């Protein structure tokens, strides 16, 4: 079993998320689980802040929403009541992508240039990223051209794309 996940769980991995976009990812995911999941499936978020200095801050954001949290650094896995796993370790992002159904690539909703979208794509995940992908522009362009990724402008579009993917598993 992948990180305690059930076969019907829907998992978004938000990798290398940066300051000032963590809240947008949590907001977008909140809208997805509020509107889309039907009781037969559980929505699960794995969020991996890019910098260790953000781990406790993001944990506080998650707790502030009343969501149950598991922490990778403590060897915890998803339980029936866990909505979010904080990926508070370094060098293990591939394991998170390996457990996911779809991925958001961080550093892209804020003007930091984005991170490598090929990392989650290598696991066969559909990838979504924001407008700021200048650090990985060639990879981002290739994925967009091949329909392996979607680029969004903001939190609202991010939520809509994820909702669309949850609704239509073929996408």
C-alpha positions in Angstrom: 0.0 0.0 0.0 1.5 3.3 -1.0 1.9 5.5 2.1 -1.2 4.1 3.6 -3.3 5.2 0.6 -6.4 3.3 -0.5 -6.9 2.3 -4.1 -9.7 4.8 -4.5 -7.8 7.8 -3.1 -7.1 10.7 -5.4 -3.7 12.1 -4.6 -2.2 15.5 -5.6 1.5 16.0 -5.0 2.5 19.6 -4.7 6.3 19.5 -5.1 8.9 22.1 -4.3 6.2 24.6 -3.2 7.6 28.0 -2.3 6.7 30.7 0.1 3.7 32.8 -1.0 2.3 29.9 -3.0 1.7 27.3 -0.2 -1.6 29.1 0.7 -2.7 29.1 -2.9 -2.1 25.4 -3.2 -4.0 24.7 0.0 -6.9 27.0 -1.1 -7.1 25.3 -4.5 -7.1 21.8 -2.9 -9.7 22.8 -0.4 -12.0 23.7 -3.2 -11.4 20.4 -4.9 -12.2 18.3 -1.9 -15.2 20.5 -1.1 -16.7 20.3 -4.6 -15.5 17.1 -6.1 -15.1 14.1 -3.9 -18.2 12.0 -3.4 -17.7 9.8 -0.4 -16.4 6.9 -2.5 -13.0 8.5 -2.9 -10.8 10.4 -0.5 -8.9 13.5 -1.6 -5.3 13.4 -0.4 -2.7 16.1 -0.7 1.1 15.5 -0.3 2.7 18.9 0.0 6.5 19.3 -0.1 7.8 22.7 0.7 11.1 23.5 -1.1 12.9 24.8 2.0 13.1 23.2 5.5 12.5 26.6 7.1 8.9 26.4 5.7 8.0 23.0 7.2 6.6 24.2 10.5 4.9 27.2 8.9 3.1 25.0 6.4 2.2 22.5 9.2 0.5 25.5 10.9 -1.4 26.4 7.8 -2.7 22.9 7.4 -3.7 22.7 11.1 -5.4 26.1 10.8 -7.7 24.6 8.3 -8.7 21.8 10.7 -7.2 19.1 8.4 -5.5 16.1 9.9 -1.8 15.9 9.1 0.7 13.2 8.7 4.4 14.0 8.6 6.9 12.1 6.4 9.8 12.9 8.8 8.0 11.0 11.6 7.4 7.9 9.4 3.7 8.6 9.4 1.4 7.4 6.7 -2.1 8.3 5.6 -4.9 7.0 7.9 -8.6 7.0 7.1 -8.9 10.5 8.7 -5.7 12.1 7.2 -6.2 14.7 4.5 -2.6 16.0 4.1 0.9 14.6 4.3 3.6 17.2 4.9 6.6 15.9 3.0 9.1 17.4 5.5 12.2 15.6 4.3 14.8 16.4 1.8 15.8 14.3 -1.2 12.7 12.1 -1.3 10.4 14.0 -3.7 10.5 11.1 -6.2 8.8 8.8 -3.6 6.0 11.4 -3.3 5.5 11.6 -7.0 5.5 7.8 -7.2 2.5 7.8 -4.9 0.6 10.5 -6.7 -2.1 10.7 -9.4 -1.3 14.3 -10.5 1.3 16.9 -9.7 1.7 20.6 -9.2 5.2 21.9 -9.7 6.1 24.7 -7.3 8.0 27.9 -7.7 5.7 28.7 -10.6 2.8 30.6 -9.1 5.3 33.1 -7.8 7.9 34.7 -10.0 10.7 32.3 -9.0 11.0 30.5 -12.3 9.5 27.1 -11.5 11.1 23.7 -10.9 11.6 20.8 -13.2 8.3 19.5 -14.5 9.9 16.4 -15.9 10.3 14.9 -12.4 6.6 14.2 -11.9 6.1 13.6 -15.7 8.6 10.7 -15.5 6.1 9.0 -13.2 3.4 9.3 -15.8 1.6 12.1 -13.8 -0.3 14.9 -15.4 1.5 18.1 -14.4 0.1 21.5 -13.7 2.3 24.6 -13.1 1.9 28.4 -12.9 2.9 31.1 -15.3 6.5 31.5 -14.1 8.5 28.7 -15.6 11.5 30.6 -17.0 14.0 28.3 -15.1 12.5 25.2 -16.9 11.0 26.8 -20.0 12.2 24.1 -22.5 10.8 21.2 -20.4 7.6 23.1 -19.7 7.1 23.9 -23.4 7.7 20.3 -24.4 5.2 19.0 -21.9 2.6 21.6 -22.9 3.0 20.7 -26.6 2.7 17.0 -25.8 -0.4 17.6 -23.6 1.4 16.2 -20.6 1.0 19.5 -18.7 -1.3 22.4 -18.2 -0.2 25.9 -17.4 -2.4 28.1 -15.1 -2.4 31.7 -14.2 -3.5 31.5 -10.6 -5.1 29.6 -7.7 -8.6 29.6 -9.3 -7.3 28.0 -12.5 -5.2 25.6 -10.5 -8.3 24.4 -8.7 -10.4 24.1 -11.9 -7.7 22.0 -13.6 -7.4 19.7 -10.7 -11.2 19.4 -10.5 -11.3 18.6 -14.2 -8.7 15.8 -13.7 -10.6 14.4 -10.7 -13.8 14.4 -12.7 -12.2 12.8 -15.8 -9.5 10.3 -15.0 -8.7 9.9 -18.7 -7.3 13.5 -18.7 
